[in-house]
Amino acid sequence: MATRKHLLAVNRAIRASNLDELGIDAPLAELLRDLARLIDRAGEDGPSSKLLSAYLSATKDLRRATSPRSARSRAATAATDADDDPESPAALKLVEESPLDKIRRNKNRAAG
């Protein structure tokens, strides 16, 4: 009979971190639950190394999502999303200089 050991552990971790209430982390919570179910259902040979790797990666993502720094960055992202000012630094995108612009800049620098 398959155990539910990993699923129970994942549910405890999700509940402890309050991720169920945060919409942005809902996909991570569901992925972790699905991976835990697959690990628990693995036969006598145990789960594959690929499945274990995916599970460990998702648990690391869970730790990152619950870290205080991540909570601050989520709050900052929410604040900038609420700000519709197109001139705000968060709205500006970095654009790589084209090769032609580099040539022109170098030519103007040499001439200037």
C-alpha positions in Angstrom: 0.0 0.0 0.0 1.2 3.5 -0.9 2.1 5.8 1.9 1.1 9.5 2.1 4.3 10.5 3.9 5.5 13.1 1.4 2.1 14.5 0.7 1.5 15.0 4.4 4.9 16.7 4.8 4.2 19.0 1.8 0.8 20.0 3.1 2.3 20.8 6.5 5.0 23.0 4.9 2.4 24.8 2.7 0.1 25.4 5.7 3.0 26.6 7.9 4.1 29.1 5.2 0.5 30.3 4.4 1.0 29.8 0.7 -2.5 28.6 0.2 -3.7 32.1 0.8 -1.3 33.7 -1.6 -2.5 33.5 -5.2 0.9 34.0 -6.7 2.3 30.8 -5.1 -0.8 28.6 -5.7 0.8 26.9 -8.7 3.9 26.0 -6.7 1.8 24.5 -3.9 -0.1 22.4 -6.4 3.0 21.3 -8.2 4.5 20.2 -4.9 1.4 18.3 -4.0 1.4 16.5 -7.3 5.1 15.6 -7.1 4.6 14.3 -3.5 1.7 12.1 -4.7 3.9 10.7 -7.4 6.7 10.0 -5.0 4.3 8.3 -2.5 2.9 6.1 -5.3 6.3 5.0 -6.5 6.7 1.2 -6.4 9.3 -1.0 -4.7 12.1 0.6 -6.8 11.2 4.0 -5.4 10.8 7.2 -7.4 13.0 8.0 -10.4 15.9 10.3 -10.0 14.2 12.8 -12.4 11.1 12.9 -10.1 13.2 13.3 -7.0 15.2 16.1 -8.7 11.9 17.9 -9.6 10.6 17.4 -6.0 13.8 18.8 -4.5 13.8 21.8 -6.9 10.2 22.6 -6.0 10.9 22.4 -2.3 13.8 24.8 -2.8 11.4 27.1 -4.6 9.0 26.8 -1.6 11.8 27.9 0.8 12.6 30.9 -1.5 8.9 31.8 -1.7 8.6 31.9 2.1 11.8 33.7 2.8 11.5 37.2 4.3 13.3 38.7 1.3 10.9 37.1 -1.1 7.9 38.5 0.8 9.5 42.0 0.6 10.1 41.7 -3.1 6.5 40.4 -3.7 5.2 43.5 -1.8 7.4 45.7 -3.9 6.2 44.1 -7.1 2.6 44.6 -6.0 3.3 48.2 -5.3 4.9 48.8 -8.7 2.1 46.9 -10.4 -0.4 49.3 -8.8 1.6 52.3 -10.0 0.6 52.9 -13.7 3.2 55.7 -14.2 5.0 54.9 -17.4 7.9 57.1 -16.3 8.6 55.1 -13.1 11.9 53.3 -13.0 10.1 49.9 -12.8 8.3 50.7 -16.0 11.5 51.5 -17.9 13.1 48.7 -19.9 16.7 48.3 -20.6 17.4 48.1 -24.3 20.7 46.9 -25.6 22.5 49.3 -27.9 22.5 48.2 -31.5 25.7 47.6 -33.3 25.0 50.6 -35.6 24.5 52.9 -32.5 27.8 51.6 -31.1 29.6 52.6 -34.3 28.0 56.0 -34.4 28.9 56.6 -30.7 32.5 55.6 -31.3 32.7 57.7 -34.4 31.3 60.8 -32.6 33.6 60.2 -29.7 36.7 60.1 -32.0 35.5 63.1 -33.9 34.6 65.1 -30.8 
